[in-house]
């Protein structure tokens, strides 16, 4: 990713954060956004989730986000409606910064395509 791409990513990320801040009243961090995507993908609405369920929701979100890049594939849902994903392509070794950039780009793509937000 060159400097132009990084700048475009930063601008879109900042715009997304401002949009979410206006909707939720505070600016969320990446982890909070991933959690929200997990809740959205589960489709059961805002209910009380246990600590383990919150971790599962974040896993659902990461799988959904990375499925666009060919890393995960939806296998189906269990009897409670929770989606199950399988790893189909191993992620390459990434630095923490590269992981952060990949997830931010995936979140931006998600909101542009699924969330109905123009970023």
C-alpha positions as CSV (number, residue, x, y, z in Angstrom):
1,X,0.0,0.0,0.0
2,X,1.6,3.3,-1.1
3,X,1.2,6.7,0.6
4,X,-1.7,7.7,-1.7
5,X,-3.6,4.5,-0.8
6,X,-2.8,5.0,2.9
7,X,-4.1,8.6,2.8
8,X,-7.3,7.5,1.0
9,X,-7.8,4.8,3.6
10,X,-7.3,7.3,6.5
11,X,-9.8,9.7,4.9
12,X,-12.4,7.1,4.5
13,X,-11.8,5.7,8.0
14,X,-12.2,9.1,9.5
15,X,-15.4,9.7,7.6
16,X,-16.8,6.4,8.7
17,X,-15.9,7.1,12.3
18,X,-17.6,10.5,12.1
19,X,-20.7,8.9,10.6
20,X,-20.8,6.2,13.4
21,X,-20.2,8.9,16.0
22,X,-23.2,10.9,14.8
23,X,-25.3,7.7,15.0
24,X,-24.1,6.3,18.3
25,X,-23.1,9.5,20.2
26,X,-19.4,8.6,20.5
27,X,-16.6,7.6,18.2
28,X,-16.1,3.9,18.2
29,X,-12.7,2.2,17.9
30,X,-12.0,-0.7,15.6
31,X,-12.9,-3.4,18.1
32,X,-16.3,-1.7,18.8
33,X,-17.0,-1.5,15.1
34,X,-16.1,-5.2,14.6
35,X,-18.5,-6.1,17.5
36,X,-21.3,-4.0,15.8
37,X,-20.7,-5.9,12.6
38,X,-20.9,-9.2,14.4
39,X,-24.3,-8.2,16.0
40,X,-25.5,-7.1,12.5
41,X,-24.4,-10.4,10.9
42,X,-26.0,-12.5,13.6
43,X,-29.2,-10.6,13.0
44,X,-30.7,-11.0,16.5
45,X,-30.6,-7.3,17.4
46,X,-29.2,-5.6,20.5
47,X,-29.6,-8.2,23.3
48,X,-27.5,-9.0,26.3
49,X,-24.5,-11.1,25.3
50,X,-22.2,-13.0,27.6
51,X,-18.4,-12.4,27.4
52,X,-18.0,-15.5,25.3
53,X,-20.8,-14.5,23.0
54,X,-19.2,-11.1,22.5
55,X,-15.9,-12.8,21.5
56,X,-17.9,-15.1,19.2
57,X,-19.6,-12.0,17.6
58,X,-16.2,-10.4,16.9
59,X,-15.1,-13.7,15.4
60,X,-18.2,-13.8,13.2
61,X,-17.4,-10.2,12.1
62,X,-13.8,-10.9,11.3
63,X,-14.7,-14.0,9.3
64,X,-17.4,-12.0,7.4
65,X,-15.0,-9.1,6.7
66,X,-12.2,-11.4,5.5
67,X,-14.6,-13.6,3.4
68,X,-14.6,-10.8,0.8
69,X,-10.9,-11.4,0.3
70,X,-11.3,-15.2,0.0
71,X,-10.0,-16.2,3.5
72,X,-13.3,-17.5,5.0
73,X,-16.4,-19.2,3.6
74,X,-19.8,-19.4,5.3
75,X,-20.5,-23.1,6.2
76,X,-24.0,-22.4,7.5
77,X,-25.8,-21.7,10.7
78,X,-26.3,-23.7,13.9
79,X,-29.7,-24.4,15.5
80,X,-29.6,-21.0,17.3
81,X,-29.0,-19.1,14.1
82,X,-25.3,-18.4,14.7
83,X,-23.2,-18.5,11.5
84,X,-20.2,-20.8,11.2
85,X,-17.3,-20.0,9.0
86,X,-14.4,-22.1,7.7
87,X,-11.0,-21.0,6.8
88,X,-10.4,-21.6,3.1
89,X,-7.1,-19.7,2.6
90,X,-4.6,-19.1,5.2
91,X,-3.8,-15.5,5.9
92,X,-0.2,-14.5,5.1
93,X,2.0,-13.4,8.0
94,X,1.1,-9.8,8.7
95,X,2.5,-7.2,11.1
96,X,0.1,-5.7,13.6
97,X,0.0,-2.5,11.4
98,X,-0.8,-4.6,8.3
99,X,-3.5,-6.4,10.2
100,X,-5.0,-3.1,11.3
101,X,-4.9,-1.7,7.8
102,X,-6.5,-4.9,6.4
103,X,-9.3,-4.9,8.9
104,X,-9.9,-1.1,8.5
105,X,-10.1,-1.5,4.7
106,X,-12.5,-4.5,5.1
107,X,-14.7,-2.5,7.5
108,X,-14.9,0.4,5.0
109,X,-15.8,-2.0,2.2
110,X,-18.4,-3.6,4.4
111,X,-20.1,-0.3,5.3
112,X,-20.0,0.8,1.6
113,X,-21.5,-2.4,0.4
114,X,-23.7,-3.7,3.2
115,X,-24.2,-0.8,5.5
116,X,-25.6,1.6,3.0
117,X,-23.1,4.3,4.0
118,X,-21.3,6.4,1.3
119,X,-17.8,6.8,2.5
